[in-house]
């Protein structure tokens, strides 16, 4: 997964560099080097805009599956399962993570650390998208309309910023929703993301 991430990030940067230089030449400006492009808002916005939606998707998915269930879905806990064995400090063994054996605030944070981390990455990506998006918006406005630059806070109130975010957010939730529902009825031989081929539709969970 991380290998694929690096490959596609490099390819995105290369194609984005060509697109950006094409835009510059269309406005009678000099093309820039690849390394200079990596520091531009054009590249930063494109990267963080997508990271933002991905971390929102995964953080929400992890958190919601702790409380919500879907009958027949592989992606759901069993309908009658409120808490699993091993979710409480008194059940910890010497092989359990050290933080899971505590009974204080640190334990409460650790027991929710996965969703906290993913939603924390979402928040960081959101801010990075906002800052780089504002810089890109200002550059485009200066080139086309000669408009005065705006702050990141002002950019937060524009339709442009929320259009960028919503077009990614909606697709992420659609994809997860399809996975949850389709895993009720459809199968993929050998995949950990599918119930066994012969499992009944009513079977919930792995």
C-alpha positions as CSV (number, residue, x, y, z in Angstrom):
1,X,0.0,0.0,0.0
2,X,2.7,2.5,0.9
3,X,4.7,1.5,-2.2
4,X,1.6,2.2,-4.3
5,X,1.2,5.5,-2.5
6,X,4.7,6.6,-3.3
7,X,4.4,5.5,-6.9
8,X,1.2,7.4,-7.5
9,X,2.3,10.5,-5.5
10,X,5.4,10.8,-7.7
11,X,3.3,10.3,-10.9
12,X,0.8,12.9,-9.6
13,X,3.6,15.4,-9.1
14,X,5.1,14.8,-12.6
15,X,1.8,15.2,-14.4
16,X,0.8,18.1,-12.1
17,X,4.1,19.8,-12.9
18,X,3.3,19.6,-16.7
19,X,-0.2,20.9,-16.1
20,X,1.1,23.8,-14.0
21,X,3.7,24.8,-16.5
22,X,1.1,24.7,-19.3
23,X,-1.0,27.1,-17.2
24,X,2.0,29.4,-16.7
25,X,2.8,29.5,-20.4
26,X,-0.8,30.3,-21.2
27,X,-0.4,33.4,-19.0
28,X,3.0,34.3,-20.6
29,X,5.0,33.3,-17.5
30,X,8.1,31.2,-17.4
31,X,7.9,27.5,-16.7
32,X,9.4,26.3,-13.4
33,X,11.5,23.2,-12.5
34,X,10.1,20.0,-11.1
35,X,11.6,20.7,-7.7
36,X,10.2,24.2,-7.6
37,X,6.8,22.8,-8.5
38,X,6.8,20.6,-5.3
39,X,6.8,23.7,-3.2
40,X,3.8,25.3,-5.0
41,X,0.2,25.6,-3.8
42,X,-0.9,23.9,-6.9
43,X,0.8,20.6,-5.8
44,X,0.0,21.1,-2.1
45,X,-3.7,21.7,-2.6
46,X,-4.1,18.7,-4.8
47,X,-2.4,16.4,-2.3
48,X,-3.9,17.7,0.9
49,X,-7.4,18.0,-0.6
50,X,-7.4,14.2,-1.2
51,X,-5.7,13.2,2.1
52,X,-8.3,15.2,4.0
53,X,-11.2,13.2,2.5
54,X,-9.4,9.9,3.0
55,X,-8.6,10.4,6.6
56,X,-12.2,11.7,7.2
57,X,-13.5,8.5,5.6
58,X,-11.3,6.1,7.6
59,X,-11.7,8.0,10.9
60,X,-15.5,8.1,10.6
61,X,-15.6,4.4,9.5
62,X,-13.6,3.3,12.5
63,X,-15.6,5.4,14.9
64,X,-19.0,4.6,13.5
65,X,-18.4,0.8,13.4
66,X,-17.8,1.0,17.2
67,X,-21.5,2.0,17.7
68,X,-23.5,1.1,14.6
69,X,-24.3,-2.3,13.0
70,X,-25.6,-3.5,9.7
71,X,-27.4,-6.8,9.5
72,X,-25.6,-9.2,7.2
73,X,-22.6,-7.0,6.5
74,X,-19.1,-8.3,6.9
75,X,-18.1,-4.8,7.9
76,X,-20.3,-4.8,11.0
77,X,-20.0,-6.3,14.4
78,X,-22.5,-9.1,15.2
79,X,-25.9,-7.5,16.0
80,X,-25.9,-8.7,19.7
81,X,-22.2,-7.8,20.3
82,X,-21.9,-4.7,22.5
83,X,-18.3,-5.2,23.8
84,X,-15.7,-7.7,22.8
85,X,-13.5,-9.8,25.0
86,X,-10.2,-8.1,25.6
87,X,-11.6,-4.5,25.5
88,X,-11.2,-3.9,29.2
89,X,-8.0,-3.5,31.3
90,X,-8.9,-6.2,33.8
91,X,-8.7,-8.7,30.9
92,X,-5.2,-7.6,30.0
93,X,-2.3,-10.2,30.1
94,X,1.4,-9.7,30.2
95,X,1.4,-9.8,26.4
96,X,-1.1,-6.9,26.2
97,X,0.2,-3.4,25.3
98,X,1.4,-1.6,28.4
99,X,-1.1,1.3,27.9
100,X,-4.0,-1.2,27.8
101,X,-3.2,-2.3,31.4
102,X,-3.8,1.1,32.9
103,X,-7.0,2.4,34.5
104,X,-6.7,6.2,34.1
105,X,-7.1,8.9,31.5
106,X,-4.1,7.5,29.4
107,X,-6.0,4.2,29.1
108,X,-9.2,6.1,27.9
109,X,-7.1,7.9,25.3
110,X,-5.4,4.7,24.2
111,X,-8.7,2.7,23.8
112,X,-9.8,5.4,21.3
113,X,-6.4,6.1,19.8
114,X,-7.0,4.7,16.3
115,X,-10.0,7.1,15.6
116,X,-8.2,9.9,17.4
117,X,-5.1,9.5,15.1
118,X,-7.1,9.2,11.9
119,X,-9.3,12.2,12.7
120,X,-6.3,14.1,13.8
121,X,-4.7,13.4,10.4
122,X,-7.9,14.6,8.9
123,X,-7.7,17.9,10.9
124,X,-4.1,18.5,9.8
125,X,-4.9,17.7,6.2
126,X,-7.9,20.0,6.4
127,X,-5.7,22.9,7.6
128,X,-3.0,22.2,5.0
129,X,-5.7,22.1,2.2
130,X,-7.1,25.4,3.5
131,X,-3.7,27.1,3.5
132,X,-2.5,25.8,0.2
133,X,-5.9,26.3,-1.4
134,X,-5.9,29.9,-0.3
135,X,-2.5,30.4,-1.8
136,X,-3.5,28.8,-5.1
137,X,-6.8,30.8,-5.2
138,X,-4.9,34.0,-4.7
139,X,-2.4,33.2,-7.5
140,X,-5.2,32.4,-9.9
141,X,-7.2,35.5,-9.0
142,X,-4.1,37.7,-9.5
143,X,-3.4,36.1,-12.9
144,X,-7.0,36.4,-14.2
145,X,-8.6,39.3,-12.5
146,X,-5.9,41.2,-10.7
147,X,-7.8,40.8,-7.4
148,X,-6.3,41.4,-4.0
149,X,-5.2,38.3,-2.0
150,X,-7.4,36.9,0.7
151,X,-6.4,35.1,3.9
152,X,-6.9,31.4,4.6
153,X,-9.7,32.3,7.0
154,X,-11.5,34.2,4.3
155,X,-10.9,31.3,1.8
156,X,-12.7,29.1,4.4
157,X,-15.8,31.0,3.7
158,X,-15.7,30.7,-0.1
159,X,-17.7,28.3,-2.2
160,X,-14.5,27.3,-3.9
161,X,-13.0,25.7,-0.8
162,X,-16.2,23.8,0.1
163,X,-16.7,22.7,-3.4
164,X,-13.3,21.1,-3.4
165,X,-14.0,19.4,-0.1
166,X,-17.5,18.2,-0.8
167,X,-16.6,16.6,-4.1
168,X,-14.1,14.4,-2.3
169,X,-16.1,13.8,0.9
170,X,-19.2,12.6,-0.9
171,X,-17.3,10.0,-2.9
172,X,-15.5,8.6,0.1
173,X,-18.8,8.0,2.0
174,X,-20.4,6.5,-1.1
175,X,-17.5,4.0,-1.5
176,X,-17.7,2.9,2.2
177,X,-21.5,2.7,2.1
178,X,-21.3,0.5,-1.0
179,X,-18.7,-1.8,0.7
180,X,-20.9,-2.2,3.7
181,X,-24.0,-3.0,1.8
182,X,-22.5,-5.0,-1.1
183,X,-20.6,-7.2,1.4
184,X,-24.1,-8.5,2.5
185,X,-24.9,-10.0,-0.9
186,X,-21.7,-10.3,-2.9
187,X,-18.6,-12.5,-2.4
188,X,-14.9,-12.5,-3.5
189,X,-13.2,-15.9,-3.2
190,X,-10.2,-15.7,-0.9
191,X,-10.6,-12.1,0.2
192,X,-10.6,-11.0,3.8
193,X,-13.0,-8.3,2.8
194,X,-15.6,-10.9,1.8
195,X,-17.7,-13.4,3.8
196,X,-17.1,-17.0,2.7
197,X,-18.7,-17.7,-0.6
198,X,-21.2,-20.1,0.9
199,X,-22.1,-17.8,3.9
200,X,-25.8,-16.8,4.1
201,X,-26.7,-13.2,3.4
202,X,-28.0,-12.9,7.0
203,X,-24.6,-13.7,8.5
204,X,-23.2,-10.5,10.1
205,X,-19.5,-9.9,10.6
206,X,-16.4,-11.9,9.6
